[in-house]
């Protein structure tokens, strides 16, 4: 039994590509931009890691 009637905390929704942005506040938009920039950085790091792995494999198999 709770002492206070509290509204349940709504989980923040992830950004969806093509989503209507007109109802978001400036703060919400800035937060989403930060999240998307962090995700881009994560994707670029993974891409670089995969590229390094590919180059190492190519170098290994090119040995004569």
Secondary structure as GFF3:
##gff-version 3
##sequence-region A 1 64
A	DSSP	alpha_helix	26	62	.	.	.	ID=ss1
###
